[in-house]
């Protein structure tokens, strides 16, 4: 039987729409203010699609960039994974639409729907397939179009100001050196809190799953709902916990981390987590100021920017961590 | 380390919907519906019951068969195309309902091949040493998404509700002998559901789209059948070769496709005798991600297969995704 090999990220890419929505732009749509948004979330602006396009459309240039950077052709992919909570269409999976946009066929393509933890769940899937010889090259894309799924009125402001559109992609392949690449992945969930952050409708718990009455009016169940303070509190605890878990699995401590890339949920969460781990500012990467929360896309977008800016170097210990709806949370350690 | 099946479970909601019962809303007759889809009755979940609740019952059965409690589960992989709510996915609800520890709960979307996607993923996690016990669930409540009007006459009668669960565990002896997955995005629209659709401006769902019924399944079964008949025999051959097993060594073939008569034809084309085929949609209609684990659990419960027997499951459907798994029970 073949020995297990590690997986590593061979290439990264990201793509955001060119339409910038500043906090000031949002004040035209709802009763809010730049000061309020920045104070609570750190967000200054986010991107929204300009024309009709879905996550698979945003994913395409991100995936192409990651493939180019990895030196892998799309037709040589063994598996295509897409993470989103805002799929292009109800069915099939957005991964199928991305496969079509890439112009390839034959390899499996499926979605992993784990919200803000989606990229890390996919990383664990890709790593498992590669480590066991089930795939050589895996494309992993987190991609979201939130702007068509939020209530951009004053009623929806608590949630709406946070989210932005974008896509981030990684191509993974085998790494023969067991000290390098993806060292481990750690996945968690707690469904008890599912309703603290959710979109309810359409719901296959009801016949029919959507009615005209559900679509109408302020506070429609079509839009995301969030108990912000609740989510915030759990996020800080679980982020910290799972980062410690990942480090402990390798007898490492926070002091060994060269760069922490937290899912960009809220700048205040990232800051509290970093403070708790006693990580100095230069060891934590944040870009939520420019993109808002792009859920499944935020980690690969941030990782790509961090690598491009030279903040990740050969030998760097990179910790990726996420927390979000489900609740789900996760971490991964990578030796670059 | 390899993975093996520790226990299986299935659950069908008790309410049976006959073709006669459906016929009125679809402006046809019961016998015509049964004739056109091959399905005479399908099950319907109760209002308030989503796929996670159906899967919960199947999971309890599967865990009992495995002699395990919910605390033994180290990962949940849940496949569906009809989730409880938009997000989070049913895996999270199942984690809570079963009382599992705060283990990972992954939700995958692979339509009719969804269970095989979940099974292959679980198998890889175990082989990679990331988990020793994975609960793999497939569940659907199609009835909540279906259209009950004459234009859905060639769609609605095919589908039913139900759930199946397989508990996979680490083992030195392989139980999952091989998994093979494929997809081809040509002709995706043959099994399609547009709304809610985040790609639409200004909103993923609106009154116009709703009134036009664009949130209902669009199905072109006639154009799916030839592809099913082509790829099912192919992928069975590929999986058996990878598993190093001959057709004769396989006790049962579980063929999962929308139309059970087409599935059976594909099985015959692959040289499989009729008495070793279970076409999943025959008993209670097509259940995208649930048909395969239900058939496995039911075949075990009925004594049609026993521990040690080799089973080959193959599926084709939306995406267009297909695959096969060879399992030693």
Interface residues (C-beta under 8 A of the other chain):
Chain A: X4 X49 X51 X52 X53 X54 X55 X56 X57 X79 X80 X84 X85 X86 X87 X88 X89 X90 X91 X92 X93 X95 X96 X97 X99 X100 X105 X106 X107 X108 X109 X110 X111 X112 X113 X114 X115 X121 X124 X125 X127 X128 X129 X131 X132 X134 X144 X145 X146 X148 X149 X185 X187 X188 X189 X190 X191 X192 X194 X197 X198 X199 X200 X201 X202 X203 X204 X205 X206 X207 X208 X209 X210 X212 X215 X216 X222 X325 X326 X327 X328 X330
Chain B: X44 X47 X48 X49 X50 X51 X53 X75 X76 X81 X82 X83 X84 X85 X86 X87 X88 X89 X91 X92 X93 X94 X95 X96 X97 X102 X103 X104 X105 X106 X107 X108 X109 X110 X111 X114 X117 X120 X121 X124 X125 X127 X128 X129 X130 X141 X143 X144 X145 X179 X181 X182 X183 X184 X185 X186 X188 X191 X192 X193 X194 X195 X196 X197 X198 X199 X200 X201 X202 X203 X204 X205 X206 X207 X210 X211 X215 X217 X318 X319 X320 X321 X323
